[in-house]
Amino acid sequence: MKQIDNHKKTEHFVFREPENSQELLDLFKLRYKVYRSSRLALFIKENKYEIDIDQYDFHARHFGMYSVESGKETAIGYLRVVEDLVVTKQTYLNAVLKQIPQLSQNIDDKPSYDFPLMDYVPETELIKEKINQVHRNHERVVEACRMAIDPAVRSLRVAKHIFEASMAIYWFHYEFHHMFACIDTSKKGFYARYVVCPFAGIPESDFTGMGVSSSCLFGSKASLSEKFCSRFEKMADTYKATGRICCFPSEPNRFAETKPFKLIPTWSRFLEQPKISL
C-alpha cells in the first residue's frame, strides 16, 4: 500500500461507531466518494445524493476512522462489519432513509445472501456450508467489507488500525469467532499476519469483475497468535470503557486519550435525531 503521510498536524486517530445519524450519513458519503473514484466503482450505484447504501447495511455495524486535530474529529475512513443476524435496531440508518426516502430503492426487504461477498463469489455453496458448520458449533461469523479510506490521508497505519480495531471489537468485545473478507489478491500478505487467509476451495480469480485477481479470505479468533490476542484484548477493554479505540503514531500500544470522552448511552440511540444536513 502506497504511503501518503499527511498526518503531521494530526494528533491521533479514533476508531468508533457514529454517534448520530448525521455522522452515519457522512460515512456513507465517504464510502461513496472513495469507491466511485476507484476501480471498485462498479460496486456502488451512482446517484445524485452521492451516498452509498444497500440492503446489507441493516445487518451491519458501521465504524468510522477519525483524525483528531485541536480536539476536532474529521472522518477519514470507514468499515462495515456485516453480521450473520440482524443487528440491534438501526435508528440512525432509519433516520437517514427517512430524510432521503429516494434511497430506499436500494434497500430490499431481505439481502440475497447472508453476506455481501456471496453476491459475486461463484462458489457460494462452500460459503453456505461453512456458515452452517459455524452455527452448528454455536459460533458466529461476520464479513468485514466496504473499507474506505480518503486518498488524501491513505496509509498503512490507518488501514492497520481500522482492521485491528474491528477485530478487537468483534472477537474480544462482542465475542464472535470467525470472519470473511474479499480483497485484492495483492493485499493478502497484510491479512496473513492475522492468519486471515484464502478460503479453501475458492480459487483466486477476477470474480469481482475489477480486472484484477481477488481472494475470498477466512479467519478465526482461535488462530490468532498470543501477541495479537494480548494487543486486541487491551483494545477491546478500551472500547468497552470509552466506546473508541485510538491510534497514536508515536505510541503504538496506547489506545485511549488522557482526556476522557463522554460515552453516548445506549438509550440515546433511540431518541429522535436532528434533521440531517446534505
N, C-alpha and C positions, 0 to 999 in steps of 0.2 A: 504494500500500500504506500503510495507516494506521501511523503511527509510535507505538510504545509504548516509551518509554525507561525500562526498569527495569534499566539496566546500571551504575548508579552505583557499586555495590560490586564489579562485575566488573572484574578486572584486564585480561583479554583473552579471546579465544575461540580454540578449536583445532578444526580440521577433520582428521579421521583415521578410519582403519578401526578397528572394535572389536578389542580385544586379547585377548578371551577370549569364551567362549560366554555368560557372564552379561551382558557388555556388549551382545552382539548381541541377546539376549533383551530387554534393557531398551530397545533401539532399536525392536524390533518392538512393544513395549508403547506407546512414544511414538507410533509410526506409527498404531497402532490408536486411541489416545486422540484424537489430532488429527483424524483422518478421521471417526471415529464421531460427533464433536461438531460436525461441519461439514456443509455441503450435499453434500460428497463421500462421505457415509456409505454410499451405495449400492455403492461400490467395495469395501467391507470386509464380510466375512462376520461377523455377530455371533457371539460365542462366550463362554462363561463364563470363559475364561482371559484375555480382553481382550488377545489377541495377534493381530496381522495377519501372515499368512504365506501364500504361494501358490507355484504351480509355477515362476514366473519367478525366484524367489529363488535357485534353483540355477544360474541363468545370469547372476548379478549379483554385483557387489561392493557392499558395504554401508558407508556412511560416516556418522559421527556428527559433529554440531557440539556442542562442549562449551564451557560458560562456566567460567572459571578464577577462583577466589577463594580466597586464602590457600593456594594450592597444591592445592586440591580441584577436581576436574573434575566437572561436572554436565551430563548430556546434555540439550540444549535443542532440537536439530534433527537431521534425518535426510535422507539422499538415497540412492536406489538407482540404480545405473547398470547396465542390462542390456546384456550383450554379445551379439554375433552368433554366438558359440560358447560352449559350456560353459566356465566359468572354472575355475581350479585347484580342487583338492579342497576341498569345503566342510566342513571339520572342525567348525567352530563351529555351523553350521546343522544338521549331523547330530547334534551333541550336544544341541541344543535339541529336536529331534524325538525323540531317544531318551528324554529326560526327560519329554516330553509327547507320547506316541505318538498321542493322540487328534487332534492337529493334522495328522497325516499324511494325513487325508482331504482336506485342502485341496491336497495335492500330487499332481498327475497324473504318470504316467510321463514324459510329454513335453508341453510347452506347446502350445497350439493353433497358435500362430504364432511367428515369430522374435521379435516384440516385443509387449509388453502393449497398446500403443495399437491394434494391429491387431484386438483383440477387439471394439472398438467404433467405430473409424473406418470408414465404409462403403466407401471406395474402397481396399480392401486390395490390389487388383491393381496400382495405381500404386506403392504402397509396395514390393510384391514386385519390381516391375520396377527400382525404384531400388536395392534391396538387391543384386539380381543384377548391375546395372551396376557398383556399387561393388566387388563381388567379382571381376568380370571385369577390373577395373583393379588387382587385387591390393591393394585397400584394405579398411579395416574401418570399421564403423559401430556406434554404441551408441544406446540410448534412456535419457535421464535422466528419472526418474519417481519418484512417491511422495514428493516433497519434503514434509516435515512440520516445522513449527516450533511450539514450545509457545506458545500465545497470550499467555501471561504475559510473554514476552520477544520477541514478534514485532516485527521492524523491517526496514526496507530494508537496513540494514547487515548484519544476519545473513543475509538472503536473498542478498544480493550476494556475500558471502564464500562461502557454500555453493556457489553456481553457478560463481563464478570459480575456486575451488579445484578443483572437479571437472573443469572444462575444462582447467586447467593439468595435472592429473594424467593425464587421458586423452589429451590432444593433445601434451603435451611430455614425459611420462614413459613412458606405455605406447605412444605413437606411433600412436594412432588418427587417423582422418581426418575423420569425419563424425558427426553426431548428429541424432536425432529427439527431439521432445518434444511433449506435448499439454498445452495450457494454457487457462485462461480468457482469452478474446479480449481482455478489458480490460487484461490484463497484457503484451500483445505488445510494447509500447513498451520495456519493461525489457529484453527479449531482443534487440530490433532493434539496440541499441548494439553487440552482439556479432555482428551480421549472421546471427542465427538468426531466420529469417523464415518466414511462411506457405508451406507446401509447395504448389507449383504443381499445380493440378488438383483440390485438395481444398478446397471452399468452407467458409468459417466457418459453423458451424451448431450446433445443440444435439445433436450426435451422441453426447454422453456421457449425455444424459438428466438433466442437472443443472438444467435450466430456464433456462440462460444459454448464450450463444454460446461455442463452444470453437474452438480453432485447432490444426491439426497443423503443427508447425514443423520446419524442417530447417536445419542449419548446417554449415559446413565450416571446418576449420583454415586452409585456404588463403585464406579470405575475411577473416580477422582483420586488423585494422589493425596497423601496426608498433608502435603504443603498447601494445596489448594483448599482442602477441607477446612484447615485451620483459618486460612485467609477469608474464605467465604462465610464461615461461622461468625467471624468478627464483623463482617459487612452486614450480615443478617441481624445481628444483635443491635447494630447501629440503626438499621432500618426500623426495627421493632420499636426502638426508643424514640426515634426522631421522624420517621417517615421519609427519610432521604439518605442517600449514600454519596459521600463527597469524594472527589479526586483532587489531591493537592500535588501539583507537579514535582515539588521538591521534597514531599513526604509521602512516599508510595504506600506506607502502611497506616496512614491516618485517614479516617473515613467520616469524621464529624467536625463541624465547626466549633470553635471555642464559644462563640455566642450562640445560645440555644435559639432555635426557630420554633415558633408556635405550631403545634400539630392541629390540623383541622379534624375535629371529632367526627366519628363515623356518621352520627345523626345529621350533621350539616350537609352531607351529600344528598339529602332528601329534601332540603329546603328549596324554595323557588329560586331559580337562577336569574341573575340580571340579564337584560337584553344584550344579545351578542352583537359585537361590532364586526362588520365585514370589511 
